[in-house]
Amino acid sequence: MWPPLDRAIARLAAVEPAATQELGAGTVITDQLVRLRALRRGAIARWGALLAEHGRLVERRWLRGEKIADAAVLSAPELGPVA
């Protein structure tokens, strides 16, 4: 699992024991944990879509030689110096 998410989950379990439910073998599930995991899955999916679009734009610009009008994603420093 992603370490910052693990820390957030641990804090939620410690701070809100009333929202915690024990299920077999010591597994702890909270409403917040379920929401955090759903948010994480959504964020990973959106990040993957962004990177896929970046890859398509890089291919169009550099391999096909097309002019890309307004592609802010190509100039985003967080994605690296590829474009």
DSSP file (Angstrom, degrees, kcal/mol; ACC not computed):
  #  RESIDUE AA STRUCTURE BP1 BP2  ACC     N-H-->O    O-->H-N    N-H-->O    O-->H-N    TCO  KAPPA ALPHA  PHI   PSI    X-CA   Y-CA   Z-CA
    1    1 A M              0   0    0      0, 0.0     0, 0.0     0, 0.0     0, 0.0   0.000 360.0 360.0 360.0 163.7    0.0    0.0    0.0
    2    2 A W    >>  -     0   0    0      1,-0.1     4,-2.1     2,-0.0     3,-0.6  -0.611 360.0-134.9 -75.7 123.5    1.0    3.6   -0.4
    3    3 A P  H 3> S+     0   0    0      0, 0.0     4,-2.3     0, 0.0     5,-0.2   0.850 101.4  50.6 -53.9 -45.2    2.9    4.8    2.8
    4    4 A P  H 3> S+     0   0    0      0, 0.0     4,-2.1     0, 0.0     5,-0.1   0.895 112.1  49.0 -61.7 -35.0    1.1    8.2    3.3
    5    5 A L  H <> S+     0   0    0     -3,-0.6     4,-2.6     2,-0.2     5,-0.2   0.898 108.2  53.9 -67.5 -39.7   -2.2    6.4    2.9
    6    6 A D  H  X S+     0   0    0     -4,-2.1     4,-2.3     1,-0.2    -1,-0.2   0.917 109.3  48.2 -59.2 -43.2   -1.1    3.8    5.5
    7    7 A R  H  X S+     0   0    0     -4,-2.3     4,-2.3     2,-0.2    -1,-0.2   0.906 111.6  49.7 -65.0 -41.4   -0.3    6.6    7.9
    8    8 A A  H  X S+     0   0    0     -4,-2.1     4,-2.4     1,-0.2    -2,-0.2   0.905 111.2  49.4 -64.4 -40.9   -3.6    8.3    7.4
    9    9 A I  H  X S+     0   0    0     -4,-2.6     4,-2.4     2,-0.2    -1,-0.2   0.914 110.1  50.6 -64.3 -42.9   -5.5    5.0    7.9
   10   10 A A  H  X S+     0   0    0     -4,-2.3     4,-1.8     1,-0.2    -2,-0.2   0.901 110.6  49.8 -62.5 -41.2   -3.6    4.4   11.1
   11   11 A R  H  X S+     0   0    0     -4,-2.3     4,-2.6     2,-0.2     5,-0.2   0.919 110.6  49.9 -64.1 -42.7   -4.4    7.9   12.4
   12   12 A L  H  X S+     0   0    0     -4,-2.4     4,-2.5     1,-0.2    -2,-0.2   0.914 110.3  49.6 -62.4 -42.3   -8.1    7.4   11.6
   13   13 A A  H  < S+     0   0    0     -4,-2.4    -1,-0.2     1,-0.2    -2,-0.2   0.858 115.4  44.4 -64.9 -34.7   -8.2    4.1   13.4
   14   14 A A  H  < S+     0   0    0     -4,-1.8    -2,-0.2    -5,-0.2    -1,-0.2   0.866 118.1  42.3 -77.1 -37.1   -6.5    5.6   16.5
   15   15 A V  H  < S+     0   0    0     -4,-2.6    -2,-0.2     1,-0.2     3,-0.2   0.841 120.9  37.1 -81.4 -34.8   -8.6    8.8   16.5
   16   16 A E    ><  +     0   0    0     -4,-2.5     3,-1.2    -5,-0.2    -1,-0.2  -0.531  59.4 154.1-120.9  65.9  -12.1    7.3   15.8
   17   17 A P  G >  S+     0   0    0      0, 0.0     3,-1.3     0, 0.0    -1,-0.2   0.775  71.7  66.7 -64.3 -23.3  -12.3    4.0   17.5
   18   18 A A  G 3  S+     0   0    0      1,-0.3    -2,-0.1    -3,-0.2    -3,-0.0   0.809 100.4  49.8 -65.9 -27.6  -16.1    4.3   17.7
   19   19 A A  G <  S+     0   0    0     -3,-1.2    12,-0.6    -6,-0.1     2,-0.3   0.390  93.7 102.1 -89.4   3.7  -16.3    4.1   13.9
   20   20 A T  E <   -A   30   0A   0     -3,-1.3     2,-0.4    -4,-0.2    10,-0.2  -0.691  51.1-169.2 -94.7 139.7  -14.1    0.9   13.9
   21   21 A Q  E     -A   29   0A   0      8,-1.7     8,-1.7    -2,-0.3     2,-0.4  -0.995  16.6-136.7-128.5 129.3  -15.5   -2.5   13.5
   22   22 A E  E     -A   28   0A   0     -2,-0.4     2,-0.5     6,-0.2     6,-0.2  -0.711  20.9-173.5 -85.1 130.9  -13.5   -5.7   14.1
   23   23 A L  E  >  -A   27   0A   0      4,-2.3     4,-1.4    -2,-0.4    -2,-0.0  -0.984  46.9 -59.4-127.0 120.4  -14.0   -8.4   11.5
   24   24 A G  T >4 S+     0   0    0     -2,-0.5     3,-2.2     1,-0.2    -1,-0.4   0.448 120.0  23.9  29.9 166.1  -12.4  -11.9   12.0
   25   25 A A  T 34 S-     0   0    0      1,-0.3    -1,-0.2    -3,-0.1    -3,-0.0   0.501 129.9 -68.0  25.9  29.9   -8.6  -12.3   12.4
   26   26 A G  T 34 S+     0   0    0      1,-0.2     2,-0.3     0, 0.0    -1,-0.3   0.625  82.3 158.7  78.7  12.3   -8.1   -8.7   13.7
   27   27 A T  E <<  -A   23   0A   0     -3,-2.2    -4,-2.3    -4,-1.4     2,-0.5  -0.559  27.9-151.9 -72.4 129.1   -9.0   -6.9   10.4
   28   28 A V  E     +A   22   0A   0     -2,-0.3     2,-0.4    -6,-0.2    -6,-0.2  -0.906  16.0 179.6-107.8 125.1  -10.0   -3.4   11.1
   29   29 A I  E     +A   21   0A   0     -8,-1.7    -8,-1.7    -2,-0.5     2,-0.3  -0.986   1.0 178.4-124.3 132.7  -12.4   -1.6    8.7
   30   30 A T  E  >  -A   20   0A   0     -2,-0.4     4,-2.0   -10,-0.2     5,-0.2  -0.894  40.8-117.7-125.7 161.1  -13.7    1.9    9.1
   31   31 A D  H  > S+     0   0    0    -12,-0.6     4,-2.1    -2,-0.3     5,-0.1   0.897 118.9  51.5 -60.3 -39.5  -16.0    4.0    7.1
   32   32 A Q  H  > S+     0   0    0      2,-0.2     4,-3.1     1,-0.2    -1,-0.2   0.891 106.0  53.8 -66.1 -39.2  -13.1    6.4    6.5
   33   33 A L  H  > S+     0   0    0      2,-0.2     4,-2.6     1,-0.2    -1,-0.2   0.919 108.3  49.5 -61.1 -43.9  -10.8    3.6    5.4
   34   34 A V  H  X S+     0   0    0     -4,-2.0     4,-2.1     1,-0.2    -1,-0.2   0.920 113.2  46.8 -61.7 -43.7  -13.3    2.5    2.8
   35   35 A R  H  X S+     0   0    0     -4,-2.1     4,-2.6     2,-0.2    -2,-0.2   0.910 111.4  51.2 -65.6 -41.8  -13.6    6.1    1.6
   36   36 A L  H  X S+     0   0    0     -4,-3.1     4,-2.5     1,-0.2    -2,-0.2   0.916 110.4  48.8 -62.0 -42.6   -9.8    6.6    1.5
   37   37 A R  H  X S+     0   0    0     -4,-2.6     4,-2.4     2,-0.2    -1,-0.2   0.898 111.4  49.6 -64.5 -39.3   -9.4    3.4   -0.5
   38   38 A A  H  X S+     0   0    0     -4,-2.1     4,-2.3     2,-0.2    -2,-0.2   0.911 111.6  48.9 -65.1 -42.2  -12.1    4.5   -3.0
   39   39 A L  H  X S+     0   0    0     -4,-2.6     4,-2.6     2,-0.2    -2,-0.2   0.906 110.8  51.1 -62.3 -41.2  -10.4    7.9   -3.3
   40   40 A R  H  X S+     0   0    0     -4,-2.5     4,-2.6     2,-0.2    -2,-0.2   0.925 109.6  49.2 -62.9 -45.4   -7.0    6.2   -3.9
   41   41 A R  H  X S+     0   0    0     -4,-2.4     4,-2.1     1,-0.2    -1,-0.2   0.916 113.2  47.4 -60.5 -42.7   -8.4    4.0   -6.6
   42   42 A G  H  X S+     0   0    0     -4,-2.3     4,-2.5     2,-0.2    -2,-0.2   0.904 111.6  50.2 -64.7 -41.5  -10.0    7.0   -8.3
   43   43 A A  H  X S+     0   0    0     -4,-2.6     4,-2.6     1,-0.2    -2,-0.2   0.901 110.0  50.1 -64.9 -40.9   -6.8    9.0   -8.1
   44   44 A I  H  X S+     0   0    0     -4,-2.6     4,-2.4     2,-0.2    -1,-0.2   0.905 111.1  49.5 -63.8 -40.9   -4.8    6.2   -9.6
   45   45 A A  H  X S+     0   0    0     -4,-2.1     4,-2.1    -5,-0.2    -2,-0.2   0.918 112.8  46.5 -64.4 -43.7   -7.2    5.8  -12.4
   46   46 A R  H  X S+     0   0    0     -4,-2.5     4,-2.3     2,-0.2    -2,-0.2   0.896 111.9  51.1 -66.1 -39.2   -7.2    9.6  -13.1
   47   47 A W  H  X S+     0   0    0     -4,-2.6     4,-2.5     1,-0.2    -2,-0.2   0.909 110.0  50.4 -63.4 -42.3   -3.3    9.7  -12.9
   48   48 A G  H  X S+     0   0    0     -4,-2.4     4,-2.2     2,-0.2    -2,-0.2   0.898 110.2  49.5 -62.5 -41.0   -3.2    6.8  -15.4
   49   49 A A  H  X S+     0   0    0     -4,-2.1     4,-2.3     2,-0.2    -2,-0.2   0.898 110.8  50.6 -64.7 -40.5   -5.5    8.6  -17.8
   50   50 A L  H  X S+     0   0    0     -4,-2.3     4,-2.4     1,-0.2    -2,-0.2   0.929 111.9  46.6 -62.8 -45.8   -3.4   11.7  -17.6
   51   51 A L  H  X S+     0   0    0     -4,-2.5     4,-2.4     2,-0.2    -1,-0.2   0.863 110.7  52.9 -66.2 -35.3   -0.2    9.8  -18.3
   52   52 A A  H  X S+     0   0    0     -4,-2.2     4,-2.3     2,-0.2    -1,-0.2   0.925 110.3  47.4 -64.7 -43.9   -1.8    8.0  -21.2
   53   53 A E  H  X S+     0   0    0     -4,-2.3     4,-2.5     2,-0.2    -2,-0.2   0.907 110.7  52.7 -62.9 -41.3   -2.9   11.3  -22.7
   54   54 A H  H  X S+     0   0    0     -4,-2.4     4,-2.6     1,-0.2    -2,-0.2   0.928 109.1  49.6 -58.8 -46.1    0.6   12.7  -22.2
   55   55 A G  H  X S+     0   0    0     -4,-2.4     4,-2.3     1,-0.2    -1,-0.2   0.899 110.5  49.6 -61.5 -41.6    2.1    9.7  -24.0
   56   56 A R  H  X S+     0   0    0     -4,-2.3     4,-2.5     2,-0.2    -1,-0.2   0.914 112.4  47.6 -63.5 -42.3   -0.3   10.1  -26.9
   57   57 A L  H  X S+     0   0    0     -4,-2.5     4,-2.7     2,-0.2     5,-0.2   0.899 110.7  51.1 -66.8 -40.1    0.5   13.9  -27.2
   58   58 A V  H  X>S+     0   0    0     -4,-2.6     4,-3.0     2,-0.2     5,-0.6   0.928 111.2  49.1 -61.2 -44.5    4.3   13.2  -27.0
   59   59 A E  I  X>S+     0   0    0     -4,-2.3     5,-1.8    -5,-0.2     4,-1.7   0.938 112.7  46.9 -60.2 -47.2    3.9   10.6  -29.8
   60   60 A R  I  <5S+     0   0    0     -4,-2.5     6,-2.6     3,-0.2    -2,-0.2   0.912 118.7  40.9 -62.0 -42.3    1.9   13.0  -32.0
   61   61 A R  I  <5S+     0   0    0     -4,-2.7     4,-0.2     4,-0.2    -2,-0.2   0.951 128.9  23.7 -72.8 -49.1    4.3   15.9  -31.4
   62   62 A W  I  <5S+     0   0    0     -4,-3.0    -3,-0.2    -5,-0.2    -2,-0.2   0.817 130.1  34.2 -95.1 -32.1    7.7   14.1  -31.6
   63   63 A L  I  <<S+     0   0    0     -4,-1.7    -3,-0.2    -5,-0.6    -4,-0.1   0.833 130.1  30.4 -92.5 -35.5    7.1   11.0  -33.7
   64   64 A R  S   <S-     0   0    0     -5,-1.8    -3,-0.2    -4,-0.1    -4,-0.1   0.611  97.5-131.4 -98.0 -14.3    4.5   12.2  -36.1
   65   65 A G        +     0   0    0     -6,-0.4    -4,-0.2     1,-0.2    -3,-0.1   0.710  49.1 157.2  73.6  20.7    5.6   15.8  -36.2
   66   66 A E        -     0   0    0     -6,-2.6     2,-0.5    -7,-0.2    -1,-0.2  -0.444  46.6-114.7 -77.6 151.6    2.1   17.2  -35.7
   67   67 A K        -     0   0    0     -2,-0.1     2,-0.6     1,-0.0    -1,-0.1  -0.761  24.9-152.8 -83.3 127.7    1.5   20.6  -34.3
   68   68 A I        -     0   0    0     -2,-0.5     3,-0.3     1,-0.2   -11,-0.0  -0.916   7.3-163.8-104.8 114.3   -0.2   20.4  -30.9
   69   69 A A  S    S+     0   0    0     -2,-0.6     2,-0.5     1,-0.2    -1,-0.2   0.992  71.3   1.4 -65.0 -72.0   -2.3   23.6  -30.3
   70   70 A D  S    S+     0   0    0      1,-0.0     2,-0.5     3,-0.0    -1,-0.2  -0.792  72.6 148.2-127.6  88.3   -3.1   23.8  -26.6
   71   71 A A    >>  +     0   0    0     -2,-0.5     3,-1.3    -3,-0.3     4,-0.5  -0.758  11.7 171.6-125.1  85.1   -1.6   21.0  -24.6
   72   72 A A  G >4 S+     0   0    0     -2,-0.5     3,-1.1     1,-0.3     4,-0.3   0.795  76.2  69.0 -62.1 -27.9   -0.8   22.2  -21.1
   73   73 A V  G >4 S+     0   0    0      1,-0.3     3,-0.7     2,-0.2    -1,-0.3   0.795  92.0  59.8 -64.0 -26.6    0.0   18.6  -20.1
   74   74 A L  G <4 S+     0   0    0     -3,-1.3     9,-0.3     1,-0.2    -1,-0.3   0.760 107.7  44.3 -73.1 -23.0    3.1   18.6  -22.3
   75   75 A S  G << S+     0   0    0     -3,-1.1    -1,-0.2    -4,-0.5    -2,-0.2   0.341  81.8 120.7-102.5   7.8    4.6   21.5  -20.4
   76   76 A A    X   -     0   0    0     -3,-0.7     3,-1.3    -4,-0.3     4,-0.3  -0.605  52.9-154.2 -74.2 118.6    3.8   20.2  -16.9
   77   77 A P  G >  S+     0   0    0      0, 0.0     3,-1.0     0, 0.0    -1,-0.2   0.745  88.8  69.2 -66.5 -21.7    7.1   19.8  -15.0
   78   78 A E  G 3  S+     0   0    0      1,-0.2    -2,-0.0     2,-0.1    -3,-0.0   0.767  96.7  53.0 -67.2 -23.7    5.6   17.1  -12.8
   79   79 A L  G <  S-     0   0    0     -3,-1.3    -1,-0.2     1,-0.3     3,-0.2   0.496 116.5-107.8 -91.6  -4.5    5.4   14.7  -15.8
   80   80 A G    <   -     0   0    0     -3,-1.0     3,-0.5    -4,-0.3    -1,-0.3  -0.269  35.4 -67.1 103.2 171.0    9.1   15.0  -16.7
   81   81 A P  S    S+     0   0    0      0, 0.0    -1,-0.1     0, 0.0    -3,-0.0   0.065  89.7 112.9 -87.7  25.5   11.1   16.7  -19.5
   82   82 A V              0   0    0      1,-0.2    -2,-0.1    -3,-0.2    -8,-0.1   0.920 360.0 360.0 -66.2 -45.2    9.9   14.4  -22.2
   83   83 A A              0   0    0     -3,-0.5    -1,-0.2    -9,-0.3    -9,-0.1   0.469 360.0 360.0 -90.3 360.0    7.9   16.9  -24.2
